[in-house]
Amino acid sequence: MISYKEAGVDIDAGNEFVQSIKPLVKSTMTPGVIGGIGSFSGAFALPSGYKKPAILGATDGVGTKLRLAIDTDKLDGVGIDLVAMCVNDLICNFATPLFFLDYYATAKLEIASAKRVVAGIAEGCKMARCALIGGETAEMPSMYEGKDFDLAGFAVGIAEQDEIDRTEFVERGDVLIALPSSGLHSNGFSLARRVVSELGLKFDEKIGEKSLIDTLLEPTRIYVKEFLALKDKIHACAHITGGGLVENLPRVFPAGLGAKIEKNAIKTPEIFKILAKKVEASEMERTFNNGVGLVLVAPKANADFVLANTDGYVIGEVCEGNGVIMA
């Protein structure tokens, strides 16, 4: 007779893992959570005060940034990345994040490593002011090898139905305010890893005050706090992920309007300048955020207030036309 454990799946380890992360999950609880970890699904009570509430969902992963994290055993930040990539999308439709779920798949469950990842997810949830209400851990030895694992995240938020489509609010003359990224965030790592290899760079080399590996693995910045404080002062916001400014910013513009960006106004961290040694400028613009993690689209009358209450700076304005003009 053959046991499940002999086939590569350890049920006892899975149960031990669930018990070990309960305090982490509990630390993210918000008033809307119903019940606790261990049921068949997570439950959340819809908040009151909405006239025409709509539920919004977003899902994403961390991509090949995980390859670097696994190979260097620096796993503590990838959970924050996972939450960030989902909740930063939600706020672009003016949704307030409510709760989060994760999916962790691996060849063999290593409790200590998995707990580090979930600790990051819990930290990200607290930054995003949402609850971690469930998840799934899958041990699949025939699908993954060695210490490899993959992550997926799912965030749910709530918004007023008439506030979701931000193209209805953006106007000609609106000011474009860039909120700095914390680095590469979680996009373009297949290209970044190739460049680092071809340049012969070492992970312990210094990029400013940090090592190259710590610079590359800096967790994705979460912008929920800024959004919640400023949503009444802005017309829209755009999460700058894969596709860069040139592909993500137009997603919040109505037909006939575009953006004029002062390229020299963008504050570009050193890591992007290093990558640009091997990558054409046009490819940099459509692959990386180049230092801009979120763009707030604010009416001119509110621009000074937004600037005074964030670390943002002006990079351009909304104009007639289509797409993004990098001047």
Contacts in CASP RR format, 6 or more apart in sequence:
PFRMAT RR
TARGET T0000
AUTHOR 0000-0000-0000
METHOD contacts of the structure
MODEL  1
MISYKEAGVDIDAGNEFVQSIKPLVKSTMTPGVIGGIGSFSGAFALPSGY
KKPAILGATDGVGTKLRLAIDTDKLDGVGIDLVAMCVNDLICNFATPLFF
LDYYATAKLEIASAKRVVAGIAEGCKMARCALIGGETAEMPSMYEGKDFD
LAGFAVGIAEQDEIDRTEFVERGDVLIALPSSGLHSNGFSLARRVVSELG
LKFDEKIGEKSLIDTLLEPTRIYVKEFLALKDKIHACAHITGGGLVENLP
RVFPAGLGAKIEKNAIKTPEIFKILAKKVEASEMERTFNNGVGLVLVAPK
ANADFVLANTDGYVIGEVCEGNGVIMA
4 10 0 8 1.000
4 11 0 8 1.000
5 11 0 8 1.000
5 12 0 8 1.000
7 141 0 8 1.000
8 108 0 8 1.000
8 139 0 8 1.000
8 141 0 8 1.000
9 139 0 8 1.000
9 140 0 8 1.000
9 141 0 8 1.000
10 108 0 8 1.000
10 109 0 8 1.000
10 139 0 8 1.000
13 109 0 8 1.000
13 111 0 8 1.000
13 139 0 8 1.000
14 109 0 8 1.000
14 111 0 8 1.000
14 137 0 8 1.000
14 139 0 8 1.000
16 111 0 8 1.000
17 109 0 8 1.000
17 111 0 8 1.000
17 114 0 8 1.000
17 115 0 8 1.000
17 137 0 8 1.000
18 37 0 8 1.000
18 38 0 8 1.000
18 137 0 8 1.000
20 111 0 8 1.000
20 115 0 8 1.000
21 37 0 8 1.000
21 115 0 8 1.000
21 118 0 8 1.000
22 37 0 8 1.000
24 115 0 8 1.000
24 118 0 8 1.000
24 119 0 8 1.000
24 121 0 8 1.000
24 122 0 8 1.000
24 132 0 8 1.000
25 36 0 8 1.000
25 37 0 8 1.000
25 118 0 8 1.000
25 122 0 8 1.000
25 132 0 8 1.000
25 133 0 8 1.000
25 134 0 8 1.000
26 37 0 8 1.000
27 122 0 8 1.000
27 126 0 8 1.000
28 100 0 8 1.000
28 122 0 8 1.000
28 125 0 8 1.000
28 126 0 8 1.000
28 130 0 8 1.000
28 131 0 8 1.000
28 132 0 8 1.000
29 36 0 8 1.000
29 131 0 8 1.000
30 98 0 8 1.000
30 99 0 8 1.000
30 129 0 8 1.000
30 130 0 8 1.000
30 131 0 8 1.000
32 44 0 8 1.000
32 45 0 8 1.000
32 47 0 8 1.000
32 98 0 8 1.000
32 131 0 8 1.000
33 43 0 8 1.000
33 44 0 8 1.000
33 45 0 8 1.000
33 99 0 8 1.000
33 131 0 8 1.000
33 133 0 8 1.000
34 42 0 8 1.000
34 43 0 8 1.000
34 44 0 8 1.000
34 45 0 8 1.000
35 42 0 8 1.000
35 43 0 8 1.000
36 42 0 8 1.000
36 133 0 8 1.000
37 134 0 8 1.000
41 134 0 8 1.000
42 99 0 8 1.000
42 101 0 8 1.000
42 133 0 8 1.000
42 134 0 8 1.000
43 133 0 8 1.000
44 98 0 8 1.000
44 99 0 8 1.000
44 131 0 8 1.000
44 133 0 8 1.000
44 156 0 8 1.000
46 53 0 8 1.000
46 55 0 8 1.000
46 158 0 8 1.000
47 98 0 8 1.000
47 158 0 8 1.000
50 158 0 8 1.000
50 160 0 8 1.000
51 160 0 8 1.000
52 160 0 8 1.000
52 161 0 8 1.000
52 162 0 8 1.000
53 158 0 8 1.000
53 159 0 8 1.000
53 160 0 8 1.000
53 161 0 8 1.000
54 158 0 8 1.000
54 159 0 8 1.000
54 160 0 8 1.000
54 161 0 8 1.000
54 164 0 8 1.000
55 156 0 8 1.000
55 157 0 8 1.000
55 158 0 8 1.000
56 90 0 8 1.000
56 93 0 8 1.000
56 95 0 8 1.000
56 156 0 8 1.000
56 157 0 8 1.000
56 158 0 8 1.000
56 159 0 8 1.000
56 164 0 8 1.000
57 90 0 8 1.000
57 95 0 8 1.000
57 154 0 8 1.000
57 155 0 8 1.000
57 156 0 8 1.000
57 157 0 8 1.000
58 86 0 8 1.000
58 87 0 8 1.000
58 89 0 8 1.000
58 90 0 8 1.000
58 154 0 8 1.000
58 155 0 8 1.000
59 86 0 8 1.000
59 152 0 8 1.000
59 153 0 8 1.000
59 154 0 8 1.000
59 155 0 8 1.000
60 82 0 8 1.000
60 85 0 8 1.000
60 86 0 8 1.000
60 89 0 8 1.000
60 152 0 8 1.000
60 153 0 8 1.000
60 186 0 8 1.000
61 81 0 8 1.000
61 82 0 8 1.000
61 85 0 8 1.000
61 151 0 8 1.000
61 152 0 8 1.000
61 153 0 8 1.000
61 186 0 8 1.000
62 69 0 8 1.000
62 78 0 8 1.000
62 79 0 8 1.000
62 81 0 8 1.000
62 82 0 8 1.000
62 85 0 8 1.000
62 151 0 8 1.000
62 186 0 8 1.000
63 186 0 8 1.000
63 189 0 8 1.000
64 188 0 8 1.000
64 189 0 8 1.000
64 190 0 8 1.000
64 193 0 8 1.000
65 78 0 8 1.000
65 81 0 8 1.000
65 184 0 8 1.000
65 186 0 8 1.000
65 189 0 8 1.000
65 216 0 8 1.000
65 217 0 8 1.000
66 78 0 8 1.000
66 149 0 8 1.000
66 150 0 8 1.000
66 151 0 8 1.000
67 189 0 8 1.000
67 193 0 8 1.000
68 74 0 8 1.000
68 189 0 8 1.000
68 193 0 8 1.000
68 213 0 8 1.000
68 216 0 8 1.000
68 217 0 8 1.000
69 75 0 8 1.000
69 77 0 8 1.000
69 78 0 8 1.000
69 217 0 8 1.000
70 147 0 8 1.000
70 148 0 8 1.000
70 149 0 8 1.000
72 203 0 8 1.000
72 213 0 8 1.000
72 217 0 8 1.000
74 213 0 8 1.000
74 214 0 8 1.000
74 217 0 8 1.000
75 113 0 8 1.000
75 116 0 8 1.000
75 117 0 8 1.000
76 116 0 8 1.000
76 119 0 8 1.000
76 120 0 8 1.000
77 120 0 8 1.000
77 217 0 8 1.000
77 219 0 8 1.000
78 117 0 8 1.000
78 120 0 8 1.000
78 151 0 8 1.000
78 217 0 8 1.000
78 219 0 8 1.000
79 102 0 8 1.000
79 117 0 8 1.000
79 118 0 8 1.000
79 120 0 8 1.000
79 121 0 8 1.000
79 123 0 8 1.000
79 124 0 8 1.000
79 151 0 8 1.000
79 219 0 8 1.000
80 120 0 8 1.000
80 121 0 8 1.000
80 123 0 8 1.000
80 124 0 8 1.000
80 127 0 8 1.000
80 219 0 8 1.000
80 220 0 8 1.000
80 222 0 8 1.000
81 185 0 8 1.000
81 186 0 8 1.000
81 219 0 8 1.000
81 220 0 8 1.000
82 102 0 8 1.000
82 121 0 8 1.000
82 151 0 8 1.000
82 152 0 8 1.000
82 153 0 8 1.000
83 100 0 8 1.000
83 120 0 8 1.000
83 121 0 8 1.000
83 124 0 8 1.000
83 125 0 8 1.000
83 127 0 8 1.000
83 128 0 8 1.000
83 130 0 8 1.000
83 153 0 8 1.000
83 155 0 8 1.000
83 222 0 8 1.000
84 124 0 8 1.000
84 128 0 8 1.000
84 185 0 8 1.000
84 186 0 8 1.000
84 219 0 8 1.000
84 220 0 8 1.000
84 221 0 8 1.000
84 222 0 8 1.000
85 153 0 8 1.000
85 185 0 8 1.000
85 186 0 8 1.000
85 220 0 8 1.000
85 241 0 8 1.000
86 100 0 8 1.000
86 153 0 8 1.000
86 154 0 8 1.000
86 155 0 8 1.000
87 97 0 8 1.000
87 100 0 8 1.000
87 128 0 8 1.000
87 130 0 8 1.000
87 155 0 8 1.000
87 222 0 8 1.000
87 224 0 8 1.000
88 220 0 8 1.000
88 222 0 8 1.000
88 223 0 8 1.000
88 224 0 8 1.000
88 239 0 8 1.000
88 241 0 8 1.000
88 294 0 8 1.000
89 155 0 8 1.000
89 239 0 8 1.000
90 96 0 8 1.000
90 97 0 8 1.000
90 155 0 8 1.000
90 157 0 8 1.000
91 97 0 8 1.000
91 223 0 8 1.000
91 224 0 8 1.000
91 227 0 8 1.000
91 237 0 8 1.000
91 239 0 8 1.000
92 166 0 8 1.000
92 236 0 8 1.000
92 237 0 8 1.000
92 238 0 8 1.000
92 239 0 8 1.000
92 251 0 8 1.000
92 252 0 8 1.000
93 159 0 8 1.000
93 164 0 8 1.000
93 165 0 8 1.000
93 166 0 8 1.000
94 159 0 8 1.000
94 160 0 8 1.000
94 163 0 8 1.000
94 164 0 8 1.000
94 166 0 8 1.000
94 231 0 8 1.000
95 157 0 8 1.000
95 158 0 8 1.000
95 159 0 8 1.000
95 164 0 8 1.000
96 157 0 8 1.000
96 158 0 8 1.000
96 159 0 8 1.000
96 228 0 8 1.000
97 128 0 8 1.000
97 129 0 8 1.000
97 130 0 8 1.000
97 155 0 8 1.000
97 156 0 8 1.000
97 157 0 8 1.000
97 224 0 8 1.000
98 130 0 8 1.000
98 131 0 8 1.000
98 156 0 8 1.000
98 157 0 8 1.000
98 158 0 8 1.000
99 130 0 8 1.000
99 131 0 8 1.000
99 132 0 8 1.000
99 133 0 8 1.000
99 155 0 8 1.000
99 156 0 8 1.000
99 157 0 8 1.000
100 121 0 8 1.000
100 125 0 8 1.000
100 128 0 8 1.000
100 130 0 8 1.000
100 131 0 8 1.000
100 132 0 8 1.000
100 133 0 8 1.000
100 153 0 8 1.000
100 154 0 8 1.000
100 155 0 8 1.000
100 156 0 8 1.000
101 132 0 8 1.000
101 133 0 8 1.000
101 134 0 8 1.000
101 135 0 8 1.000
101 136 0 8 1.000
101 153 0 8 1.000
101 154 0 8 1.000
102 118 0 8 1.000
102 121 0 8 1.000
102 132 0 8 1.000
102 134 0 8 1.000
102 135 0 8 1.000
102 136 0 8 1.000
102 151 0 8 1.000
102 152 0 8 1.000
102 153 0 8 1.000
102 154 0 8 1.000
103 135 0 8 1.000
103 136 0 8 1.000
103 138 0 8 1.000
103 151 0 8 1.000
103 152 0 8 1.000
103 153 0 8 1.000
103 154 0 8 1.000
104 114 0 8 1.000
104 117 0 8 1.000
104 118 0 8 1.000
104 135 0 8 1.000
104 136 0 8 1.000
104 137 0 8 1.000
104 138 0 8 1.000
104 149 0 8 1.000
104 150 0 8 1.000
104 151 0 8 1.000
105 137 0 8 1.000
105 138 0 8 1.000
105 140 0 8 1.000
105 143 0 8 1.000
105 144 0 8 1.000
105 149 0 8 1.000
105 150 0 8 1.000
106 114 0 8 1.000
106 137 0 8 1.000
106 138 0 8 1.000
106 139 0 8 1.000
106 140 0 8 1.000
106 144 0 8 1.000
106 147 0 8 1.000
106 148 0 8 1.000
106 149 0 8 1.000
106 150 0 8 1.000
107 139 0 8 1.000
107 140 0 8 1.000
107 141 0 8 1.000
107 143 0 8 1.000
107 144 0 8 1.000
107 145 0 8 1.000
107 146 0 8 1.000
107 147 0 8 1.000
107 148 0 8 1.000
107 149 0 8 1.000
108 139 0 8 1.000
108 141 0 8 1.000
108 146 0 8 1.000
109 137 0 8 1.000
109 139 0 8 1.000
110 147 0 8 1.000
113 147 0 8 1.000
113 149 0 8 1.000
114 137 0 8 1.000
114 149 0 8 1.000
117 149 0 8 1.000
117 151 0 8 1.000
121 132 0 8 1.000
122 132 0 8 1.000
124 222 0 8 1.000
125 131 0 8 1.000
125 132 0 8 1.000
127 222 0 8 1.000
127 224 0 8 1.000
127 225 0 8 1.000
128 155 0 8 1.000
128 222 0 8 1.000
128 224 0 8 1.000
129 224 0 8 1.000
129 225 0 8 1.000
129 228 0 8 1.000
130 155 0 8 1.000
130 157 0 8 1.000
130 224 0 8 1.000
144 150 0 8 1.000
166 235 0 8 1.000
166 236 0 8 1.000
166 237 0 8 1.000
166 252 0 8 1.000
166 297 0 8 1.000
167 236 0 8 1.000
167 252 0 8 1.000
167 253 0 8 1.000
167 254 0 8 1.000
168 254 0 8 1.000
169 235 0 8 1.000
169 236 0 8 1.000
170 235 0 8 1.000
170 236 0 8 1.000
170 252 0 8 1.000
170 253 0 8 1.000
170 254 0 8 1.000
170 257 0 8 1.000
170 297 0 8 1.000
170 318 0 8 1.000
171 235 0 8 1.000
171 257 0 8 1.000
171 299 0 8 1.000
171 318 0 8 1.000
172 257 0 8 1.000
172 318 0 8 1.000
172 319 0 8 1.000
172 320 0 8 1.000
173 300 0 8 1.000
173 317 0 8 1.000
173 318 0 8 1.000
173 319 0 8 1.000
174 235 0 8 1.000
174 297 0 8 1.000
174 298 0 8 1.000
174 299 0 8 1.000
174 300 0 8 1.000
174 317 0 8 1.000
174 318 0 8 1.000
175 297 0 8 1.000
175 298 0 8 1.000
175 299 0 8 1.000
175 300 0 8 1.000
175 303 0 8 1.000
175 314 0 8 1.000
175 316 0 8 1.000
175 317 0 8 1.000
175 318 0 8 1.000
176 249 0 8 1.000
176 259 0 8 1.000
176 261 0 8 1.000
176 295 0 8 1.000
176 296 0 8 1.000
176 297 0 8 1.000
176 314 0 8 1.000
176 315 0 8 1.000
176 316 0 8 1.000
176 317 0 8 1.000
176 318 0 8 1.000
177 295 0 8 1.000
177 296 0 8 1.000
177 297 0 8 1.000
177 298 0 8 1.000
177 303 0 8 1.000
177 306 0 8 1.000
177 307 0 8 1.000
177 310 0 8 1.000
177 312 0 8 1.000
177 313 0 8 1.000
177 314 0 8 1.000
177 315 0 8 1.000
178 266 0 8 1.000
178 267 0 8 1.000
178 291 0 8 1.000
178 292 0 8 1.000
178 293 0 8 1.000
178 294 0 8 1.000
178 295 0 8 1.000
178 312 0 8 1.000
178 313 0 8 1.000
178 314 0 8 1.000
178 315 0 8 1.000
179 221 0 8 1.000
179 223 0 8 1.000
179 226 0 8 1.000
179 292 0 8 1.000
179 293 0 8 1.000
179 294 0 8 1.000
179 295 0 8 1.000
179 296 0 8 1.000
179 310 0 8 1.000
179 311 0 8 1.000
179 312 0 8 1.000
180 221 0 8 1.000
180 267 0 8 1.000
180 291 0 8 1.000
180 292 0 8 1.000
180 293 0 8 1.000
180 311 0 8 1.000
180 312 0 8 1.000
181 220 0 8 1.000
181 221 0 8 1.000
181 240 0 8 1.000
181 269 0 8 1.000
181 289 0 8 1.000
181 291 0 8 1.000
181 292 0 8 1.000
181 293 0 8 1.000
182 218 0 8 1.000
182 219 0 8 1.000
182 220 0 8 1.000
182 221 0 8 1.000
183 215 0 8 1.000
183 218 0 8 1.000
183 221 0 8 1.000
183 269 0 8 1.000
183 271 0 8 1.000
183 289 0 8 1.000
183 291 0 8 1.000
184 192 0 8 1.000
184 216 0 8 1.000
184 218 0 8 1.000
184 271 0 8 1.000
184 288 0 8 1.000
184 289 0 8 1.000
185 220 0 8 1.000
185 221 0 8 1.000
185 241 0 8 1.000
185 289 0 8 1.000
185 293 0 8 1.000
186 220 0 8 1.000
186 241 0 8 1.000
187 241 0 8 1.000
187 242 0 8 1.000
187 243 0 8 1.000
187 244 0 8 1.000
187 287 0 8 1.000
187 288 0 8 1.000
187 289 0 8 1.000
188 242 0 8 1.000
188 287 0 8 1.000
188 288 0 8 1.000
189 216 0 8 1.000
191 275 0 8 1.000
191 279 0 8 1.000
191 283 0 8 1.000
191 287 0 8 1.000
192 216 0 8 1.000
192 275 0 8 1.000
192 288 0 8 1.000
195 274 0 8 1.000
195 275 0 8 1.000
195 277 0 8 1.000
195 278 0 8 1.000
195 279 0 8 1.000
196 212 0 8 1.000
196 216 0 8 1.000
198 278 0 8 1.000
199 274 0 8 1.000
199 277 0 8 1.000
199 278 0 8 1.000
201 212 0 8 1.000
201 274 0 8 1.000
202 212 0 8 1.000
203 211 0 8 1.000
203 212 0 8 1.000
203 213 0 8 1.000
204 211 0 8 1.000
204 212 0 8 1.000
204 213 0 8 1.000
205 211 0 8 1.000
205 212 0 8 1.000
206 212 0 8 1.000
207 215 0 8 1.000
207 270 0 8 1.000
207 271 0 8 1.000
207 274 0 8 1.000
208 270 0 8 1.000
210 218 0 8 1.000
215 271 0 8 1.000
216 271 0 8 1.000
221 293 0 8 1.000
221 294 0 8 1.000
223 237 0 8 1.000
223 239 0 8 1.000
223 293 0 8 1.000
223 294 0 8 1.000
226 294 0 8 1.000
226 296 0 8 1.000
226 310 0 8 1.000
227 237 0 8 1.000
229 309 0 8 1.000
230 296 0 8 1.000
230 306 0 8 1.000
230 309 0 8 1.000
230 310 0 8 1.000
233 298 0 8 1.000
233 302 0 8 1.000
233 305 0 8 1.000
233 306 0 8 1.000
234 296 0 8 1.000
234 297 0 8 1.000
234 298 0 8 1.000
234 302 0 8 1.000
234 306 0 8 1.000
235 297 0 8 1.000
235 298 0 8 1.000
235 299 0 8 1.000
236 252 0 8 1.000
236 296 0 8 1.000
236 297 0 8 1.000
237 252 0 8 1.000
237 294 0 8 1.000
237 295 0 8 1.000
237 296 0 8 1.000
237 297 0 8 1.000
238 248 0 8 1.000
238 249 0 8 1.000
238 251 0 8 1.000
238 252 0 8 1.000
238 294 0 8 1.000
238 295 0 8 1.000
238 297 0 8 1.000
239 248 0 8 1.000
239 293 0 8 1.000
239 294 0 8 1.000
240 248 0 8 1.000
240 249 0 8 1.000
240 289 0 8 1.000
240 292 0 8 1.000
240 293 0 8 1.000
240 294 0 8 1.000
240 295 0 8 1.000
241 248 0 8 1.000
241 289 0 8 1.000
242 248 0 8 1.000
242 286 0 8 1.000
242 287 0 8 1.000
242 288 0 8 1.000
242 289 0 8 1.000
243 286 0 8 1.000
243 287 0 8 1.000
244 285 0 8 1.000
244 286 0 8 1.000
244 287 0 8 1.000
244 288 0 8 1.000
244 289 0 8 1.000
244 290 0 8 1.000
245 261 0 8 1.000
245 285 0 8 1.000
245 289 0 8 1.000
245 290 0 8 1.000
245 292 0 8 1.000
245 295 0 8 1.000
245 324 0 8 1.000
245 326 0 8 1.000
246 285 0 8 1.000
246 286 0 8 1.000
246 323 0 8 1.000
246 324 0 8 1.000
246 326 0 8 1.000
247 286 0 8 1.000
249 259 0 8 1.000
249 295 0 8 1.000
249 323 0 8 1.000
249 324 0 8 1.000
250 258 0 8 1.000
250 259 0 8 1.000
250 322 0 8 1.000
250 323 0 8 1.000
250 324 0 8 1.000
252 297 0 8 1.000
253 259 0 8 1.000
253 318 0 8 1.000
253 323 0 8 1.000
255 322 0 8 1.000
256 320 0 8 1.000
256 321 0 8 1.000
256 322 0 8 1.000
257 318 0 8 1.000
257 319 0 8 1.000
257 320 0 8 1.000
257 321 0 8 1.000
257 322 0 8 1.000
258 318 0 8 1.000
258 319 0 8 1.000
258 320 0 8 1.000
258 321 0 8 1.000
258 322 0 8 1.000
258 323 0 8 1.000
258 324 0 8 1.000
258 325 0 8 1.000
259 316 0 8 1.000
259 317 0 8 1.000
259 318 0 8 1.000
259 319 0 8 1.000
259 323 0 8 1.000
259 324 0 8 1.000
259 325 0 8 1.000
260 316 0 8 1.000
260 317 0 8 1.000
260 319 0 8 1.000
260 325 0 8 1.000
260 327 0 8 1.000
261 315 0 8 1.000
261 316 0 8 1.000
261 324 0 8 1.000
261 325 0 8 1.000
261 326 0 8 1.000
261 327 0 8 1.000
262 315 0 8 1.000
262 316 0 8 1.000
262 327 0 8 1.000
263 326 0 8 1.000
263 327 0 8 1.000
265 313 0 8 1.000
265 314 0 8 1.000
265 315 0 8 1.000
265 316 0 8 1.000
266 290 0 8 1.000
266 291 0 8 1.000
266 292 0 8 1.000
266 315 0 8 1.000
267 291 0 8 1.000
267 313 0 8 1.000
268 290 0 8 1.000
268 291 0 8 1.000
269 291 0 8 1.000
272 284 0 8 1.000
272 288 0 8 1.000
272 290 0 8 1.000
272 291 0 8 1.000
275 284 0 8 1.000
275 288 0 8 1.000
276 284 0 8 1.000
279 287 0 8 1.000
284 290 0 8 1.000
285 326 0 8 1.000
292 315 0 8 1.000
295 315 0 8 1.000
296 306 0 8 1.000
296 310 0 8 1.000
296 312 0 8 1.000
297 318 0 8 1.000
298 306 0 8 1.000
303 314 0 8 1.000
306 312 0 8 1.000
307 313 0 8 1.000
307 314 0 8 1.000
319 325 0 8 1.000
END
